């Protein structure tokens, strides 16, 4: 899947969630999450994107880009 980093950041901040809190909820390294939000990670495993979407209480389509 192609994550939409800026969308992830917008949704996370709208929920007043820190990057550390997202890390704790997902088990995904904070550095990886930060790089993803900055658009430095262009492809990510489907299960990671779903895990992030679950933690943010959104559908995966809300945080991915169409290819």
PyMOL Python script that loads the backbone (N, CA, C, O; Angstrom):
from pymol import cmd

cmd.read_pdbstr("""\
ATOM      1  N   UNK A   1       0.847  -1.188   0.000  1.00  0.00           N
ATOM      2  CA  UNK A   1       0.000   0.000   0.000  1.00  0.00           C
ATOM      3  C   UNK A   1       0.886   1.242   0.000  1.00  0.00           C
ATOM      4  O   UNK A   1       2.014   1.232   0.492  1.00  0.00           O
ATOM      5  N   UNK A   2       0.343   2.287  -0.558  1.00  0.00           N
ATOM      6  CA  UNK A   2       1.050   3.557  -0.583  1.00  0.00           C
ATOM      7  C   UNK A   2       0.435   4.480   0.471  1.00  0.00           C
ATOM      8  O   UNK A   2      -0.664   4.999   0.278  1.00  0.00           O
ATOM      9  N   UNK A   3       1.143   4.682   1.585  1.00  0.00           N
ATOM     10  CA  UNK A   3       0.576   5.528   2.637  1.00  0.00           C
ATOM     11  C   UNK A   3       0.569   7.004   2.243  1.00  0.00           C
ATOM     12  O   UNK A   3       1.472   7.476   1.552  1.00  0.00           O
ATOM     13  N   UNK A   4      -0.445   7.716   2.684  1.00  0.00           N
ATOM     14  CA  UNK A   4      -0.546   9.157   2.496  1.00  0.00           C
ATOM     15  C   UNK A   4      -0.104   9.796   3.809  1.00  0.00           C
ATOM     16  O   UNK A   4      -0.913  10.041   4.703  1.00  0.00           O
ATOM     17  N   UNK A   5       1.194  10.058   3.904  1.00  0.00           N
ATOM     18  CA  UNK A   5       1.779  10.562   5.142  1.00  0.00           C
ATOM     19  C   UNK A   5       1.125  11.816   5.694  1.00  0.00           C
ATOM     20  O   UNK A   5       0.797  11.862   6.880  1.00  0.00           O
ATOM     21  N   UNK A   6       0.923  12.851   4.854  1.00  0.00           N
ATOM     22  CA  UNK A   6       0.276  14.054   5.363  1.00  0.00           C
ATOM     23  C   UNK A   6      -1.127  13.791   5.920  1.00  0.00           C
ATOM     24  O   UNK A   6      -1.538  14.427   6.890  1.00  0.00           O
ATOM     25  N   UNK A   7      -1.859  12.858   5.311  1.00  0.00           N
ATOM     26  CA  UNK A   7      -3.198  12.517   5.817  1.00  0.00           C
ATOM     27  C   UNK A   7      -3.087  11.846   7.184  1.00  0.00           C
ATOM     28  O   UNK A   7      -3.876  12.124   8.087  1.00  0.00           O
ATOM     29  N   UNK A   8      -2.106  10.965   7.326  1.00  0.00           N
ATOM     30  CA  UNK A   8      -1.900  10.311   8.624  1.00  0.00           C
ATOM     31  C   UNK A   8      -1.616  11.362   9.687  1.00  0.00           C
ATOM     32  O   UNK A   8      -2.196  11.327  10.772  1.00  0.00           O
ATOM     33  N   UNK A   9      -0.726  12.295   9.376  1.00  0.00           N
ATOM     34  CA  UNK A   9      -0.371  13.351  10.339  1.00  0.00           C
ATOM     35  C   UNK A   9      -1.575  14.221  10.686  1.00  0.00           C
ATOM     36  O   UNK A   9      -1.808  14.528  11.855  1.00  0.00           O
ATOM     37  N   UNK A  10      -2.355  14.625   9.649  1.00  0.00           N
ATOM     38  CA  UNK A  10      -3.538  15.466   9.900  1.00  0.00           C
ATOM     39  C   UNK A  10      -4.525  14.764  10.824  1.00  0.00           C
ATOM     40  O   UNK A  10      -5.018  15.357  11.784  1.00  0.00           O
ATOM     41  N   UNK A  11      -4.808  13.509  10.532  1.00  0.00           N
ATOM     42  CA  UNK A  11      -5.773  12.763  11.345  1.00  0.00           C
ATOM     43  C   UNK A  11      -5.249  12.576  12.760  1.00  0.00           C
ATOM     44  O   UNK A  11      -5.989  12.739  13.731  1.00  0.00           O
ATOM     45  N   UNK A  12      -3.976  12.234  12.872  1.00  0.00           N
ATOM     46  CA  UNK A  12      -3.371  12.030  14.202  1.00  0.00           C
ATOM     47  C   UNK A  12      -3.446  13.316  15.017  1.00  0.00           C
ATOM     48  O   UNK A  12      -3.836  13.289  16.184  1.00  0.00           O
ATOM     49  N   UNK A  13      -3.074  14.441  14.411  1.00  0.00           N
ATOM     50  CA  UNK A  13      -3.088  15.717  15.133  1.00  0.00           C
ATOM     51  C   UNK A  13      -4.517  16.160  15.459  1.00  0.00           C
ATOM     52  O   UNK A  13      -4.755  16.741  16.518  1.00  0.00           O
ATOM     53  N   UNK A  14      -5.467  15.892  14.563  1.00  0.00           N
ATOM     54  CA  UNK A  14      -6.862  16.250  14.818  1.00  0.00           C
ATOM     55  C   UNK A  14      -7.401  15.506  16.033  1.00  0.00           C
ATOM     56  O   UNK A  14      -8.314  15.980  16.709  1.00  0.00           O
ATOM     57  N   UNK A  15      -6.826  14.336  16.303  1.00  0.00           N
ATOM     58  CA  UNK A  15      -7.232  13.544  17.462  1.00  0.00           C
ATOM     59  C   UNK A  15      -6.363  13.829  18.687  1.00  0.00           C
ATOM     60  O   UNK A  15      -6.458  13.140  19.702  1.00  0.00           O
ATOM     61  N   UNK A  16      -5.514  14.855  18.576  1.00  0.00           N
ATOM     62  CA  UNK A  16      -4.599  15.216  19.659  1.00  0.00           C
ATOM     63  C   UNK A  16      -3.755  14.026  20.108  1.00  0.00           C
ATOM     64  O   UNK A  16      -3.507  13.838  21.299  1.00  0.00           O
ATOM     65  N   UNK A  17      -3.323  13.232  19.141  1.00  0.00           N
ATOM     66  CA  UNK A  17      -2.513  12.055  19.438  1.00  0.00           C
ATOM     67  C   UNK A  17      -1.057  12.363  19.093  1.00  0.00           C
ATOM     68  O   UNK A  17      -0.760  12.865  18.009  1.00  0.00           O
ATOM     69  N   UNK A  18      -0.177  12.065  20.002  1.00  0.00           N
ATOM     70  CA  UNK A  18       1.243  12.258  19.732  1.00  0.00           C
ATOM     71  C   UNK A  18       1.783  11.099  18.903  1.00  0.00           C
ATOM     72  O   UNK A  18       1.161  10.042  18.806  1.00  0.00           O
ATOM     73  N   UNK A  19       2.927  11.316  18.322  1.00  0.00           N
ATOM     74  CA  UNK A  19       3.583  10.251  17.569  1.00  0.00           C
ATOM     75  C   UNK A  19       3.938   9.101  18.499  1.00  0.00           C
ATOM     76  O   UNK A  19       3.860   7.932  18.120  1.00  0.00           O
ATOM     77  N   UNK A  20       4.327   9.444  19.715  1.00  0.00           N
ATOM     78  CA  UNK A  20       4.647   8.419  20.712  1.00  0.00           C
ATOM     79  C   UNK A  20       3.410   7.574  21.043  1.00  0.00           C
ATOM     80  O   UNK A  20       3.509   6.355  21.180  1.00  0.00           O
ATOM     81  N   UNK A  21       2.260   8.214  21.169  1.00  0.00           N
ATOM     82  CA  UNK A  21       1.027   7.477  21.460  1.00  0.00           C
ATOM     83  C   UNK A  21       0.667   6.553  20.298  1.00  0.00           C
ATOM     84  O   UNK A  21       0.220   5.426  20.510  1.00  0.00           O
ATOM     85  N   UNK A  22       0.864   7.037  19.063  1.00  0.00           N
ATOM     86  CA  UNK A  22       0.591   6.188  17.901  1.00  0.00           C
ATOM     87  C   UNK A  22       1.550   5.003  17.895  1.00  0.00           C
ATOM     88  O   UNK A  22       1.157   3.884  17.567  1.00  0.00           O
ATOM     89  N   UNK A  23       2.783   5.245  18.251  1.00  0.00           N
ATOM     90  CA  UNK A  23       3.754   4.162  18.346  1.00  0.00           C
ATOM     91  C   UNK A  23       3.300   3.124  19.375  1.00  0.00           C
ATOM     92  O   UNK A  23       3.358   1.921  19.118  1.00  0.00           O
ATOM     93  N   UNK A  24       2.861   3.582  20.510  1.00  0.00           N
ATOM     94  CA  UNK A  24       2.438   2.667  21.572  1.00  0.00           C
ATOM     95  C   UNK A  24       1.218   1.858  21.157  1.00  0.00           C
ATOM     96  O   UNK A  24       1.108   0.682  21.502  1.00  0.00           O
ATOM     97  N   UNK A  25       0.309   2.474  20.428  1.00  0.00           N
ATOM     98  CA  UNK A  25      -0.907   1.769  20.016  1.00  0.00           C
ATOM     99  C   UNK A  25      -0.669   0.784  18.880  1.00  0.00           C
ATOM    100  O   UNK A  25      -1.370  -0.221  18.764  1.00  0.00           O
ATOM    101  N   UNK A  26       0.331   1.077  18.036  1.00  0.00           N
ATOM    102  CA  UNK A  26       0.558   0.242  16.861  1.00  0.00           C
ATOM    103  C   UNK A  26       1.723  -0.726  17.009  1.00  0.00           C
ATOM    104  O   UNK A  26       1.763  -1.764  16.349  1.00  0.00           O
ATOM    105  N   UNK A  27       2.672  -0.383  17.879  1.00  0.00           N
ATOM    106  CA  UNK A  27       3.881  -1.196  17.988  1.00  0.00           C
ATOM    107  C   UNK A  27       4.857  -0.932  16.853  1.00  0.00           C
ATOM    108  O   UNK A  27       5.832  -1.665  16.689  1.00  0.00           O
ATOM    109  N   UNK A  28       4.602   0.110  16.069  1.00  0.00           N
ATOM    110  CA  UNK A  28       5.472   0.476  14.947  1.00  0.00           C
ATOM    111  C   UNK A  28       6.450   1.541  15.432  1.00  0.00           C
ATOM    112  O   UNK A  28       6.068   2.485  16.125  1.00  0.00           O
ATOM    113  N   UNK A  29       7.705   1.376  15.062  1.00  0.00           N
ATOM    114  CA  UNK A  29       8.762   2.292  15.474  1.00  0.00           C
ATOM    115  C   UNK A  29       8.398   3.746  15.170  1.00  0.00           C
ATOM    116  O   UNK A  29       7.895   4.064  14.093  1.00  0.00           O
ATOM    117  N   UNK A  30       8.660   4.608  16.130  1.00  0.00           N
ATOM    118  CA  UNK A  30       8.311   6.025  15.989  1.00  0.00           C
ATOM    119  C   UNK A  30       9.061   6.675  14.828  1.00  0.00           C
ATOM    120  O   UNK A  30       8.498   7.512  14.123  1.00  0.00           O
ATOM    121  N   UNK A  31      10.305   6.304  14.624  1.00  0.00           N
ATOM    122  CA  UNK A  31      11.081   6.843  13.505  1.00  0.00           C
ATOM    123  C   UNK A  31      10.465   6.460  12.172  1.00  0.00           C
ATOM    124  O   UNK A  31      10.411   7.270  11.247  1.00  0.00           O
ATOM    125  N   UNK A  32      10.002   5.229  12.078  1.00  0.00           N
ATOM    126  CA  UNK A  32       9.340   4.749  10.862  1.00  0.00           C
ATOM    127  C   UNK A  32       8.059   5.547  10.627  1.00  0.00           C
ATOM    128  O   UNK A  32       7.783   5.980   9.508  1.00  0.00           O
ATOM    129  N   UNK A  33       7.281   5.736  11.693  1.00  0.00           N
ATOM    130  CA  UNK A  33       6.035   6.509  11.574  1.00  0.00           C
ATOM    131  C   UNK A  33       6.326   7.933  11.135  1.00  0.00           C
ATOM    132  O   UNK A  33       5.612   8.483  10.297  1.00  0.00           O
ATOM    133  N   UNK A  34       7.367   8.535  11.692  1.00  0.00           N
ATOM    134  CA  UNK A  34       7.740   9.897  11.329  1.00  0.00           C
ATOM    135  C   UNK A  34       8.139   9.983   9.862  1.00  0.00           C
ATOM    136  O   UNK A  34       7.716  10.899   9.157  1.00  0.00           O
ATOM    137  N   UNK A  35       8.949   9.036   9.399  1.00  0.00           N
ATOM    138  CA  UNK A  35       9.349   9.027   7.988  1.00  0.00           C
ATOM    139  C   UNK A  35       8.131   8.818   7.086  1.00  0.00           C
ATOM    140  O   UNK A  35       8.042   9.398   6.004  1.00  0.00           O
ATOM    141  N   UNK A  36       7.204   7.991   7.543  1.00  0.00           N
ATOM    142  CA  UNK A  36       5.992   7.755   6.758  1.00  0.00           C
ATOM    143  C   UNK A  36       5.183   9.054   6.647  1.00  0.00           C
ATOM    144  O   UNK A  36       4.721   9.408   5.562  1.00  0.00           O
ATOM    145  N   UNK A  37       5.019   9.747   7.749  1.00  0.00           N
ATOM    146  CA  UNK A  37       4.247  10.999   7.734  1.00  0.00           C
ATOM    147  C   UNK A  37       4.901  12.053   6.850  1.00  0.00           C
ATOM    148  O   UNK A  37       4.203  12.876   6.258  1.00  0.00           O
ATOM    149  N   UNK A  38       6.220  12.042   6.749  1.00  0.00           N
ATOM    150  CA  UNK A  38       6.937  13.011   5.928  1.00  0.00           C
ATOM    151  C   UNK A  38       7.022  12.588   4.465  1.00  0.00           C
ATOM    152  O   UNK A  38       7.615  13.290   3.646  1.00  0.00           O
ATOM    153  N   UNK A  39       6.431  11.443   4.139  1.00  0.00           N
ATOM    154  CA  UNK A  39       6.409  10.993   2.758  1.00  0.00           C
ATOM    155  C   UNK A  39       7.683  10.318   2.297  1.00  0.00           C
ATOM    156  O   UNK A  39       7.891  10.140   1.097  1.00  0.00           O
ATOM    157  N   UNK A  40       8.538   9.942   3.233  1.00  0.00           N
ATOM    158  CA  UNK A  40       9.800   9.295   2.876  1.00  0.00           C
ATOM    159  C   UNK A  40       9.641   7.798   2.654  1.00  0.00           C
ATOM    160  O   UNK A  40      10.526   7.158   2.087  1.00  0.00           O
ATOM    161  N   UNK A  41       8.528   7.240   3.095  1.00  0.00           N
ATOM    162  CA  UNK A  41       8.246   5.821   2.878  1.00  0.00           C
ATOM    163  C   UNK A  41       7.116   5.749   1.866  1.00  0.00           C
ATOM    164  O   UNK A  41       5.976   6.111   2.157  1.00  0.00           O
ATOM    165  N   UNK A  42       7.449   5.278   0.681  1.00  0.00           N
ATOM    166  CA  UNK A  42       6.490   5.268  -0.418  1.00  0.00           C
ATOM    167  C   UNK A  42       5.648   4.004  -0.474  1.00  0.00           C
ATOM    168  O   UNK A  42       4.531   4.023  -0.993  1.00  0.00           O
ATOM    169  N   UNK A  43       6.167   2.922   0.048  1.00  0.00           N
ATOM    170  CA  UNK A  43       5.421   1.656   0.096  1.00  0.00           C
ATOM    171  C   UNK A  43       5.535   1.100   1.501  1.00  0.00           C
ATOM    172  O   UNK A  43       6.595   1.171   2.122  1.00  0.00           O
ATOM    173  N   UNK A  44       4.463   0.557   1.992  1.00  0.00           N
ATOM    174  CA  UNK A  44       4.468  -0.046   3.322  1.00  0.00           C
ATOM    175  C   UNK A  44       3.644  -1.329   3.270  1.00  0.00           C
ATOM    176  O   UNK A  44       2.718  -1.463   2.470  1.00  0.00           O
ATOM    177  N   UNK A  45       3.995  -2.248   4.124  1.00  0.00           N
ATOM    178  CA  UNK A  45       3.242  -3.497   4.201  1.00  0.00           C
ATOM    179  C   UNK A  45       1.782  -3.191   4.532  1.00  0.00           C
ATOM    180  O   UNK A  45       1.477  -2.315   5.342  1.00  0.00           O
ATOM    181  N   UNK A  46       0.902  -3.929   3.889  1.00  0.00           N
ATOM    182  CA  UNK A  46      -0.535  -3.719   4.097  1.00  0.00           C
ATOM    183  C   UNK A  46      -0.912  -3.782   5.570  1.00  0.00           C
ATOM    184  O   UNK A  46      -1.727  -2.986   6.036  1.00  0.00           O
ATOM    185  N   UNK A  47      -0.328  -4.721   6.305  1.00  0.00           N
ATOM    186  CA  UNK A  47      -0.712  -4.872   7.713  1.00  0.00           C
ATOM    187  C   UNK A  47      -0.303  -3.652   8.533  1.00  0.00           C
ATOM    188  O   UNK A  47      -0.981  -3.320   9.505  1.00  0.00           O
ATOM    189  N   UNK A  48       0.777  -2.983   8.171  1.00  0.00           N
ATOM    190  CA  UNK A  48       1.173  -1.771   8.902  1.00  0.00           C
ATOM    191  C   UNK A  48       0.162  -0.658   8.684  1.00  0.00           C
ATOM    192  O   UNK A  48      -0.243   0.023   9.626  1.00  0.00           O
ATOM    193  N   UNK A  49      -0.237  -0.481   7.435  1.00  0.00           N
ATOM    194  CA  UNK A  49      -1.209   0.578   7.123  1.00  0.00           C
ATOM    195  C   UNK A  49      -2.532   0.289   7.827  1.00  0.00           C
ATOM    196  O   UNK A  49      -3.153   1.200   8.374  1.00  0.00           O
ATOM    197  N   UNK A  50      -2.961  -0.949   7.818  1.00  0.00           N
ATOM    198  CA  UNK A  50      -4.213  -1.308   8.517  1.00  0.00           C
ATOM    199  C   UNK A  50      -4.098  -1.077  10.025  1.00  0.00           C
ATOM    200  O   UNK A  50      -5.047  -0.620  10.663  1.00  0.00           O
ATOM    201  N   UNK A  51      -2.938  -1.394  10.586  1.00  0.00           N
ATOM    202  CA  UNK A  51      -2.718  -1.191  12.020  1.00  0.00           C
ATOM    203  C   UNK A  51      -2.807   0.288  12.372  1.00  0.00           C
ATOM    204  O   UNK A  51      -3.412   0.661  13.378  1.00  0.00           O
ATOM    205  N   UNK A  52      -2.203   1.124  11.543  1.00  0.00           N
ATOM    206  CA  UNK A  52      -2.266   2.576  11.771  1.00  0.00           C
ATOM    207  C   UNK A  52      -3.703   3.060  11.625  1.00  0.00           C
ATOM    208  O   UNK A  52      -4.177   3.841  12.451  1.00  0.00           O
ATOM    209  N   UNK A  53      -4.397   2.612  10.597  1.00  0.00           N
ATOM    210  CA  UNK A  53      -5.796   3.014  10.394  1.00  0.00           C
ATOM    211  C   UNK A  53      -6.650   2.603  11.592  1.00  0.00           C
ATOM    212  O   UNK A  53      -7.488   3.380  12.050  1.00  0.00           O
ATOM    213  N   UNK A  54      -6.445   1.397  12.096  1.00  0.00           N
ATOM    214  CA  UNK A  54      -7.199   0.948  13.275  1.00  0.00           C
ATOM    215  C   UNK A  54      -6.931   1.848  14.470  1.00  0.00           C
ATOM    216  O   UNK A  54      -7.858   2.215  15.193  1.00  0.00           O
ATOM    217  N   UNK A  55      -5.674   2.203  14.682  1.00  0.00           N
ATOM    218  CA  UNK A  55      -5.318   3.052  15.820  1.00  0.00           C
ATOM    219  C   UNK A  55      -5.929   4.450  15.696  1.00  0.00           C
ATOM    220  O   UNK A  55      -6.260   5.087  16.695  1.00  0.00           O
ATOM    221  N   UNK A  56      -6.072   4.914  14.449  1.00  0.00           N
ATOM    222  CA  UNK A  56      -6.658   6.240  14.214  1.00  0.00           C
ATOM    223  C   UNK A  56      -8.178   6.190  14.045  1.00  0.00           C
ATOM    224  O   UNK A  56      -8.827   7.226  13.898  1.00  0.00           O
ATOM    225  N   UNK A  57      -8.744   4.969  14.066  1.00  0.00           N
ATOM    226  CA  UNK A  57     -10.185   4.769  13.929  1.00  0.00           C
ATOM    227  C   UNK A  57     -10.717   5.288  12.592  1.00  0.00           C
ATOM    228  O   UNK A  57     -11.769   5.924  12.518  1.00  0.00           O
ATOM    229  N   UNK A  58      -9.944   4.989  11.530  1.00  0.00           N
ATOM    230  CA  UNK A  58     -10.371   5.347  10.178  1.00  0.00           C
ATOM    231  C   UNK A  58     -10.201   4.124   9.272  1.00  0.00           C
ATOM    232  O   UNK A  58      -9.542   3.152   9.644  1.00  0.00           O
ATOM    233  N   UNK A  59     -10.795   4.183   8.095  1.00  0.00           N
ATOM    234  CA  UNK A  59     -10.612   3.115   7.123  1.00  0.00           C
ATOM    235  C   UNK A  59      -9.243   3.296   6.461  1.00  0.00           C
ATOM    236  O   UNK A  59      -8.773   4.425   6.325  1.00  0.00           O
ATOM    237  N   UNK A  60      -8.603   2.209   6.050  1.00  0.00           N
ATOM    238  CA  UNK A  60      -7.302   2.328   5.384  1.00  0.00           C
ATOM    239  C   UNK A  60      -7.322   3.282   4.187  1.00  0.00           C
ATOM    240  O   UNK A  60      -6.321   3.943   3.910  1.00  0.00           O
ATOM    241  N   UNK A  61      -8.439   3.359   3.482  1.00  0.00           N
ATOM    242  CA  UNK A  61      -8.528   4.262   2.318  1.00  0.00           C
ATOM    243  C   UNK A  61      -8.317   5.728   2.696  1.00  0.00           C
ATOM    244  O   UNK A  61      -7.922   6.537   1.856  1.00  0.00           O
ATOM    245  N   UNK A  62      -8.581   6.072   3.963  1.00  0.00           N
ATOM    246  CA  UNK A  62      -8.410   7.460   4.419  1.00  0.00           C
ATOM    247  C   UNK A  62      -6.937   7.846   4.549  1.00  0.00           C
ATOM    248  O   UNK A  62      -6.601   9.030   4.582  1.00  0.00           O
ATOM    249  N   UNK A  63      -6.060   6.840   4.622  1.00  0.00           N
ATOM    250  CA  UNK A  63      -4.641   7.143   4.829  1.00  0.00           C
ATOM    251  C   UNK A  63      -3.747   6.521   3.749  1.00  0.00           C
ATOM    252  O   UNK A  63      -2.548   6.333   3.955  1.00  0.00           O
ATOM    253  N   UNK A  64      -4.338   6.208   2.613  1.00  0.00           N
ATOM    254  CA  UNK A  64      -3.547   5.686   1.500  1.00  0.00           C
ATOM    255  C   UNK A  64      -3.797   6.495   0.253  1.00  0.00           C
ATOM    256  O   UNK A  64      -4.787   7.217   0.136  1.00  0.00           O
ATOM    257  N   UNK A  65      -2.858   6.352  -0.688  1.00  0.00           N
ATOM    258  CA  UNK A  65      -2.974   7.036  -1.968  1.00  0.00           C
ATOM    259  C   UNK A  65      -3.256   5.983  -3.026  1.00  0.00           C
ATOM    260  O   UNK A  65      -2.740   4.867  -2.965  1.00  0.00           O
ATOM    261  N   UNK A  66      -4.074   6.350  -3.988  1.00  0.00           N
ATOM    262  CA  UNK A  66      -4.313   5.447  -5.112  1.00  0.00           C
ATOM    263  C   UNK A  66      -3.086   5.450  -5.990  1.00  0.00           C
ATOM    264  O   UNK A  66      -2.415   6.469  -6.153  1.00  0.00           O
ATOM    265  N   UNK A  67      -2.803   4.289  -6.554  1.00  0.00           N
ATOM    266  CA  UNK A  67      -1.619   4.179  -7.404  1.00  0.00           C
ATOM    267  C   UNK A  67      -1.972   4.387  -8.850  1.00  0.00           C
ATOM    268  O   UNK A  67      -1.097   4.330  -9.713  1.00  0.00           O
TER     269      UNK A  67
END
""", "prot")
cmd.dss("prot")
cmd.show_as("cartoon", "prot")
cmd.util.cbc("prot")
cmd.orient("prot")
